[in-house]
């Protein structure tokens, strides 16, 4: 058993080295690396593995197989978060495809052209280094949704929320289910998310006007890492849409796309 545990640990070290060379794969794999860390660190000896959970070792083997076999497939996919409550999670259908095209052309990503749709309670959410959420109305997370989404975020995932006007009250309420002791913090202009390939010295840009309020970028942090970016009174996702939908000029749409690219770049790196 000691020998077997050493093999598992050696595989883990090799796995880290193998994926270190690729930014997107490394980010995607972070979710499962953290799961593996938890498994290894919570058993003080191989004997405990046998006594407490006889299925752990087969699970580790399956996990390594999954990591090596499928990481390159999902390494650069992003997803739209589907949620309950009646809000239009499907709003702005041209936004993410346009942002993906902009990122692939400008920040050297290779993201799959069409984003996937993922439910908050689905285990498949771990296949995506970043998920996007927008809408105008009510949001409702079940207990399972909340637990799954929280685990996704604290194990390396990233959530971007774009208030399409009308989302604010509901998303703040629902995220309290995930992090009851946290409130959104306004992100300082010096934060790296505003200083990736594109520089935003004054924070998140204003795309559409709603209530004569300034645009703000809010965040949730876990162990010092930004895990959720929420653009409020900015409407970034509207700025990613096809030009004919909102008739925004090129300069405004470019600002929105550049900020969106920064969000993706930051999520892939952290």
C-alpha positions as CSV (number, residue, x, y, z in Angstrom):
1,X,0.0,0.0,0.0
2,X,2.9,2.4,0.8
3,X,4.2,1.7,-2.7
4,X,0.9,2.3,-4.3
5,X,0.4,5.6,-2.5
6,X,3.8,6.7,-3.6
7,X,2.8,5.9,-7.2
8,X,-0.4,8.0,-6.8
9,X,1.6,10.9,-5.5
10,X,4.2,10.6,-8.2
11,X,1.4,10.6,-10.8
12,X,0.0,13.7,-9.3
13,X,3.4,15.5,-9.5
14,X,3.8,14.4,-13.1
15,X,0.3,15.6,-13.9
16,X,1.1,19.1,-12.7
17,X,4.2,19.2,-14.8
18,X,2.5,17.8,-17.9
19,X,-0.2,20.5,-18.0
20,X,1.9,23.4,-16.8
21,X,3.0,24.2,-20.4
22,X,-0.5,25.0,-21.6
23,X,-2.4,27.9,-20.1
24,X,-5.9,26.9,-21.0
25,X,-5.4,23.2,-20.2
26,X,-3.7,24.1,-16.9
27,X,-6.7,26.3,-15.9
28,X,-9.3,23.7,-16.9
29,X,-7.4,21.0,-15.0
30,X,-7.2,23.1,-11.9
31,X,-10.7,21.9,-10.8
32,X,-9.7,18.3,-10.8
33,X,-6.2,18.9,-9.4
34,X,-7.8,20.5,-6.4
35,X,-10.2,17.6,-6.0
36,X,-7.2,15.3,-6.1
37,X,-5.4,17.4,-3.5
38,X,-8.3,17.1,-1.2
39,X,-8.4,13.3,-1.5
40,X,-4.7,12.9,-0.9
41,X,-4.3,15.4,1.9
42,X,-7.3,14.2,3.9
43,X,-5.9,10.7,4.3
44,X,-2.8,10.6,6.6
45,X,-1.7,7.2,5.5
46,X,-2.5,4.5,2.9
47,X,-4.0,2.4,5.6
48,X,-6.6,5.1,6.3
49,X,-7.6,4.9,2.6
50,X,-8.3,1.2,3.0
51,X,-10.1,1.4,6.2
52,X,-12.3,4.5,5.5
53,X,-13.1,4.4,1.8
54,X,-12.2,1.3,-0.1
55,X,-13.3,3.0,-3.3
56,X,-10.8,5.9,-3.2
57,X,-8.0,4.1,-5.1
58,X,-10.1,3.0,-8.0
59,X,-11.6,6.5,-8.1
60,X,-8.1,8.0,-8.3
61,X,-7.2,5.7,-11.2
62,X,-10.4,6.7,-13.0
63,X,-9.7,10.4,-12.2
64,X,-6.2,10.2,-13.8
65,X,-7.6,8.5,-16.8
66,X,-10.3,11.2,-17.2
67,X,-7.7,14.0,-16.8
68,X,-5.4,12.6,-19.4
69,X,-8.0,11.5,-21.9
70,X,-10.4,14.5,-21.9
71,X,-8.6,17.6,-20.8
72,X,-7.6,18.7,-24.2
73,X,-11.2,18.3,-25.5
74,X,-12.6,20.7,-23.0
75,X,-9.6,22.9,-22.4
76,X,-10.9,25.9,-24.2
77,X,-14.7,25.7,-23.9
78,X,-16.8,28.2,-22.1
79,X,-20.4,28.0,-21.1
80,X,-23.6,30.0,-20.4
81,X,-25.2,29.4,-17.0
82,X,-28.8,28.2,-17.2
83,X,-30.7,29.0,-14.0
84,X,-34.2,28.6,-12.7
85,X,-36.6,31.3,-11.4
86,X,-38.0,32.6,-14.6
87,X,-35.3,35.0,-15.6
88,X,-34.1,35.0,-19.2
89,X,-30.7,33.3,-18.8
90,X,-30.7,32.9,-22.6
91,X,-30.6,36.7,-23.2
92,X,-28.0,38.2,-25.7
93,X,-27.6,35.0,-27.8
94,X,-25.0,36.6,-30.1
95,X,-22.9,38.0,-27.3
96,X,-20.6,35.1,-26.4
97,X,-20.0,33.9,-29.9
98,X,-18.8,37.4,-30.8
99,X,-16.6,37.6,-27.6
100,X,-15.1,34.2,-28.4
101,X,-14.2,35.3,-32.0
102,X,-12.7,38.5,-30.6
103,X,-10.6,36.5,-28.0
104,X,-9.4,34.0,-30.5
105,X,-8.3,36.7,-32.9
106,X,-6.7,39.0,-30.3
107,X,-5.5,37.2,-27.2
108,X,-4.3,33.9,-28.7
109,X,-7.1,31.7,-27.3
110,X,-8.6,28.7,-29.2
111,X,-12.0,28.7,-27.7
112,X,-14.7,26.6,-29.3
113,X,-16.8,28.9,-31.5
114,X,-20.2,28.0,-30.0
115,X,-20.5,28.2,-26.2
116,X,-22.2,25.4,-24.3
117,X,-25.1,25.7,-21.9
118,X,-24.7,24.4,-18.4
119,X,-27.1,24.1,-15.5
120,X,-25.9,25.4,-12.1
121,X,-26.4,22.0,-10.5
122,X,-24.7,19.9,-13.1
123,X,-21.4,18.2,-12.4
124,X,-20.4,19.0,-16.0
125,X,-19.8,22.6,-14.9
126,X,-16.3,21.5,-14.0
127,X,-15.5,21.1,-17.7
128,X,-15.4,24.9,-18.1
129,X,-12.8,27.3,-16.6
130,X,-15.4,30.1,-16.9
131,X,-19.1,30.3,-17.1
132,X,-21.2,33.4,-18.0
133,X,-24.5,34.6,-16.6
134,X,-26.9,37.3,-17.7
135,X,-30.5,38.2,-17.8
136,X,-33.2,40.7,-16.7
137,X,-35.2,39.0,-14.0
138,X,-35.5,36.5,-11.2
139,X,-32.8,33.9,-10.4
140,X,-33.4,30.9,-8.2
141,X,-30.7,28.4,-7.1
142,X,-31.8,25.2,-5.4
143,X,-29.8,23.8,-2.5
144,X,-28.1,21.5,-5.0
145,X,-27.4,24.3,-7.4
146,X,-25.9,26.4,-4.6
147,X,-23.6,23.7,-3.3
148,X,-22.4,22.7,-6.8
149,X,-21.8,26.2,-7.9
150,X,-19.9,27.1,-4.7
151,X,-17.7,24.0,-5.0
152,X,-17.0,24.8,-8.6
153,X,-15.9,28.4,-7.7
154,X,-13.7,27.5,-4.8
155,X,-12.0,24.7,-6.6
156,X,-10.8,26.9,-9.5
157,X,-13.9,28.0,-11.5
158,X,-14.9,31.5,-12.4
159,X,-18.3,33.1,-12.9
160,X,-18.9,36.3,-14.8
161,X,-22.3,38.0,-14.3
162,X,-23.5,40.8,-16.5
163,X,-26.5,42.6,-15.2
164,X,-28.7,43.1,-18.3
165,X,-30.9,45.4,-16.1
166,X,-33.2,43.9,-13.5
167,X,-30.8,41.1,-12.3
168,X,-29.2,42.9,-9.4
169,X,-31.7,42.2,-6.5
170,X,-32.0,38.5,-7.4
171,X,-28.4,37.6,-8.0
172,X,-27.3,39.3,-4.8
173,X,-29.9,37.3,-2.9
174,X,-29.0,34.0,-4.5
175,X,-25.2,34.3,-4.1
176,X,-25.8,34.7,-0.4
177,X,-26.8,31.1,-0.5
178,X,-23.3,30.2,-1.7
179,X,-21.4,32.6,0.5
180,X,-23.6,33.8,3.4
181,X,-20.8,35.7,5.1
182,X,-19.7,37.6,2.0
183,X,-20.9,40.6,0.2
184,X,-19.9,41.9,-3.3
185,X,-16.8,44.1,-3.0
186,X,-16.2,46.8,-5.5
187,X,-13.0,45.8,-7.4
188,X,-10.3,48.5,-7.3
189,X,-9.1,49.9,-10.6
190,X,-5.6,48.5,-9.9
191,X,-6.9,44.9,-9.9
192,X,-5.2,42.7,-12.6
193,X,-8.6,42.0,-14.3
194,X,-8.4,45.6,-15.6
195,X,-4.8,45.2,-16.6
196,X,-4.6,42.1,-18.8
197,X,-3.9,42.5,-22.6
198,X,-6.1,45.6,-22.5
199,X,-5.8,48.3,-19.9
200,X,-8.8,49.9,-18.2
201,X,-7.5,52.5,-15.9
202,X,-11.0,53.6,-14.9
203,X,-12.4,50.1,-14.4
204,X,-15.3,48.5,-16.2
205,X,-16.5,50.6,-19.2
206,X,-20.1,52.0,-19.5
207,X,-21.9,50.4,-22.4
208,X,-25.6,51.2,-21.9
209,X,-27.3,53.7,-19.7
210,X,-30.0,52.6,-17.3
211,X,-30.4,54.7,-14.1
212,X,-27.8,57.4,-14.6
213,X,-25.4,55.5,-12.3
214,X,-21.7,54.9,-12.9
215,X,-20.6,51.5,-14.1
216,X,-19.1,49.3,-11.4
217,X,-17.2,46.0,-11.2
218,X,-18.0,43.9,-8.2
219,X,-16.4,40.7,-7.1
220,X,-16.4,37.8,-4.7
221,X,-13.1,36.5,-3.4
222,X,-12.0,33.1,-2.0
223,X,-8.6,32.9,-0.3
224,X,-7.6,36.1,-2.0
225,X,-8.6,34.8,-5.5
226,X,-11.3,36.6,-7.5
227,X,-13.9,33.9,-8.3
228,X,-16.8,36.0,-9.5
229,X,-16.8,39.2,-11.5
230,X,-20.1,41.2,-11.7
231,X,-20.5,44.1,-14.0
232,X,-23.3,46.4,-12.8
233,X,-24.7,49.4,-14.6
234,X,-22.3,48.6,-17.4
235,X,-24.1,46.0,-19.5
236,X,-21.0,44.5,-21.0
237,X,-22.9,41.6,-22.6
238,X,-25.0,44.0,-24.6
239,X,-21.8,45.4,-26.0
240,X,-20.8,42.0,-27.3
241,X,-23.9,41.5,-29.3
242,X,-24.2,41.9,-33.1
243,X,-24.0,45.6,-34.1
244,X,-27.5,45.7,-35.6
245,X,-29.2,44.6,-32.4
246,X,-28.4,47.7,-30.3
247,X,-26.8,49.9,-33.0
248,X,-23.8,50.6,-30.8
249,X,-20.9,52.2,-32.6
250,X,-17.6,50.4,-33.2
251,X,-15.7,52.1,-30.4
252,X,-18.3,51.2,-27.8
253,X,-18.5,47.6,-28.9
254,X,-14.7,47.4,-29.0
255,X,-14.5,48.6,-25.4
256,X,-16.9,45.9,-24.3
257,X,-15.1,43.2,-26.2
258,X,-11.8,44.2,-24.8
259,X,-13.1,44.1,-21.2
260,X,-14.7,40.7,-21.9
261,X,-11.3,39.5,-23.3
262,X,-9.7,40.6,-20.1
263,X,-12.2,38.7,-18.0
264,X,-11.5,35.5,-20.0
265,X,-7.8,36.0,-19.9
266,X,-7.8,36.6,-16.2
267,X,-10.0,33.5,-15.6
268,X,-7.7,31.3,-17.7
269,X,-4.7,32.5,-15.7
270,X,-6.1,32.3,-12.2
